Amino acid sequence: MKSSPTYISGWPQLFIHTGAALFLVALAGSAFFVPQLRPMHTFQGLIYVAVIVLALKASPWGYGAGVVIATFWNSLSLFVTHLIQAGAGQLVSLLRTGHVDRPDTLMVMIGGVGHFLLIIGCLAAFLRQRPNGRKWAEFFGGAVLCLAYFALIVRLFLPGAFGRH
């Protein structure tokens, strides 16, 4: 007999929902300011919808996807492109002058904040399950599938990102 799914509540779920929602707002804002990104961001947004739905069911697959996409994206944005730092500069400019020169860069910082919340929420919710070997396998399976999907949509919608012109 199959047991009914476990549902989580509390602050981890709040962090997951808030983090994913912030990133979806950042994707929409960025797509508004850079129309060429709209197809990519539409399909990228599906990752966050899936993470929310799977997290509502306390699925290790969703937690793994949420942790890996947020960690991967924030790592690139912090250490490679430095767009989170540039976005923080845009926020300071907005607060001081009421003006932003690069609103798309500000969206990257907002997305980065959302991702930090998503990482914390997914890890906390997953670890609360006291995962066994199977749950860890599902967590890493979700991570791998998410990265594969992300690589596919980058390849389809941003062909220059892999050196193909």
Backbone torsions as a table, in degrees:
resi	resn	phi	psi	omega
1	MET	NA	132.5	-178.4
2	LYS	-83.8	134.7	179.2
3	SER	-81.3	155.0	179.2
4	SER	-71.7	152.1	-177.2
5	PRO	-66.2	152.4	177.1
6	THR	-89.7	139.7	176.7
7	TYR	-116.7	143.5	179.8
8	ILE	-106.9	159.0	175.0
9	SER	-146.3	-176.1	178.0
10	GLY	91.0	-164.9	-173.6
11	TRP	-63.6	-34.6	178.0
12	PRO	-59.8	-42.2	179.0
13	GLN	-64.4	-40.5	177.4
14	LEU	-60.8	-43.6	178.2
15	PHE	-64.0	-41.6	179.3
16	ILE	-62.6	-49.6	-178.8
17	HIS	-65.1	-44.5	-178.7
18	THR	-66.6	-44.0	179.6
19	GLY	-62.2	-46.5	179.1
20	ALA	-65.2	-40.7	179.5
21	ALA	-64.0	-42.8	177.1
22	LEU	-60.0	-42.3	-179.8
23	PHE	-67.9	-37.6	176.8
24	LEU	-64.0	-38.7	175.3
25	VAL	-62.5	-42.8	179.1
26	ALA	-63.6	-41.1	176.9
27	LEU	-62.1	-45.3	-179.5
28	ALA	-64.5	-43.8	179.2
29	GLY	-63.2	-44.1	178.7
30	SER	-62.7	-42.1	178.6
31	ALA	-65.6	-32.2	176.5
32	PHE	-64.1	-45.3	-176.7
33	PHE	-81.9	-24.0	179.5
34	VAL	-128.9	85.3	-173.8
35	PRO	-56.6	-26.8	-179.9
36	GLN	-63.1	-20.2	-178.4
37	LEU	-88.7	-4.6	-174.7
38	ARG	-57.2	-48.3	179.2
39	PRO	-61.9	-45.0	179.7
40	MET	-59.9	-46.9	-176.3
41	HIS	-70.4	-28.4	175.5
42	THR	-63.2	-49.0	-179.7
43	PHE	-72.2	-32.0	176.4
44	GLN	-66.1	-37.0	179.0
45	GLY	-59.6	-28.3	179.1
46	LEU	-62.1	-29.3	177.2
47	ILE	-59.4	-45.0	-175.2
48	TYR	-72.9	-34.0	173.7
49	VAL	-63.3	-44.5	179.1
50	ALA	-63.1	-41.5	179.3
51	VAL	-61.8	-43.6	178.9
52	ILE	-61.1	-48.8	-178.3
53	VAL	-62.5	-45.9	-179.4
54	LEU	-67.9	-36.0	178.2
55	ALA	-66.7	-34.4	176.7
56	LEU	-60.8	-26.8	179.0
57	LYS	-97.7	9.1	-179.8
58	ALA	57.0	39.0	-177.3
59	SER	-85.3	125.1	174.2
60	PRO	-58.1	-29.3	177.5
61	TRP	-59.0	-45.6	-179.9
62	GLY	-68.0	-40.4	178.7
63	TYR	-63.2	-42.5	178.3
64	GLY	-63.3	-43.0	178.1
65	ALA	-62.9	-43.2	-179.4
66	GLY	-63.9	-43.7	-179.7
67	VAL	-66.4	-45.9	-173.1
68	VAL	-72.4	-40.8	-178.9
69	ILE	-67.2	-40.7	-179.8
70	ALA	-67.7	-41.5	179.5
71	THR	-67.0	-43.9	-179.9
72	PHE	-62.2	-50.4	-176.7
73	TRP	-64.8	-45.4	179.3
74	ASN	-65.9	-35.9	177.5
75	SER	-61.8	-45.7	176.7
76	LEU	-61.7	-44.2	-175.8
77	SER	-72.9	-26.7	178.3
78	LEU	-88.1	-43.6	-168.2
79	PHE	-107.3	-16.6	-178.9
80	VAL	-108.6	-59.8	-177.2
81	THR	-89.6	-20.6	-178.1
82	HIS	59.3	26.6	-178.1
83	LEU	-74.6	-25.0	175.4
84	ILE	-66.1	-42.4	178.1
85	GLN	-64.7	-42.5	178.2
86	ALA	-63.7	-37.0	177.0
87	GLY	-65.8	-36.3	175.9
88	ALA	-63.8	-37.8	175.3
89	GLY	-63.0	-37.5	177.0
90	GLN	-66.6	-36.3	177.3
91	LEU	-65.2	-43.2	177.5
92	VAL	-60.6	-44.2	177.5
93	SER	-59.4	-44.0	179.1
94	LEU	-61.2	-43.8	-178.8
95	LEU	-69.0	-33.5	-178.7
96	ARG	-82.7	-41.8	-171.0
97	THR	-114.4	-14.6	-174.9
98	GLY	77.5	12.3	-177.6
99	HIS	-131.3	144.4	176.5
100	VAL	-126.2	127.6	178.0
101	ASP	-79.7	-35.2	-176.0
102	ARG	-128.6	81.0	-179.4
103	PRO	-62.0	-28.6	177.9
104	ASP	-65.3	-34.6	177.6
105	THR	-70.8	-36.0	174.9
106	LEU	-61.1	-36.6	178.6
107	MET	-62.6	-33.9	178.6
108	VAL	-63.2	-42.3	179.0
109	MET	-64.8	-42.1	177.9
110	ILE	-61.6	-43.3	176.8
111	GLY	-62.3	-38.2	178.2
112	GLY	-63.2	-41.6	176.8
113	VAL	-62.3	-44.9	177.1
114	GLY	-57.8	-40.6	179.8
115	HIS	-65.7	-38.8	177.5
116	PHE	-61.3	-41.7	176.9
117	LEU	-63.1	-41.8	-179.5
118	LEU	-62.8	-43.7	179.0
119	ILE	-60.4	-49.6	-178.6
120	ILE	-62.2	-46.6	-178.8
121	GLY	-63.2	-45.5	-179.3
122	CYS	-65.9	-43.5	178.9
123	LEU	-63.4	-44.6	-179.2
124	ALA	-63.1	-46.4	-179.0
125	ALA	-63.2	-41.7	179.9
126	PHE	-65.7	-46.8	-177.3
127	LEU	-68.5	-25.2	175.1
128	ARG	-64.3	-22.4	179.5
129	GLN	-77.3	-6.2	-174.6
130	ARG	48.7	65.6	-170.0
131	PRO	-64.1	141.4	173.9
132	ASN	-97.5	-172.4	-177.9
133	GLY	-58.6	-41.2	-179.0
134	ARG	-65.7	-42.7	179.9
135	LYS	-65.6	-37.2	176.3
136	TRP	-64.7	-39.0	177.7
137	ALA	-62.8	-42.0	177.8
138	GLU	-65.7	-40.3	177.4
139	PHE	-57.5	-50.5	-179.5
140	PHE	-70.7	-31.0	174.3
141	GLY	-62.7	-43.7	176.5
142	GLY	-62.0	-38.9	178.7
143	ALA	-62.8	-48.0	-178.2
144	VAL	-65.0	-45.4	179.2
145	LEU	-62.3	-39.2	179.3
146	CYS	-64.4	-45.9	178.8
147	LEU	-64.4	-37.5	178.2
148	ALA	-64.8	-43.7	177.7
149	TYR	-62.6	-44.2	180.0
150	PHE	-62.2	-43.9	178.0
151	ALA	-61.2	-39.2	179.0
152	LEU	-63.5	-47.3	-177.5
153	ILE	-70.6	-31.3	174.9
154	VAL	-64.6	-44.1	179.4
155	ARG	-61.2	-40.6	-178.3
156	LEU	-74.4	-40.4	-170.5
157	PHE	-107.0	-14.4	176.0
158	LEU	-132.5	66.5	-171.9
159	PRO	-58.2	-29.6	179.8
160	GLY	-69.6	-15.1	-177.5
161	ALA	-66.4	-22.9	179.1
162	PHE	-109.0	18.0	176.6
163	GLY	85.6	0.8	178.9
164	ARG	-91.6	130.0	-179.2
165	HIS	-119.0	NA	NA
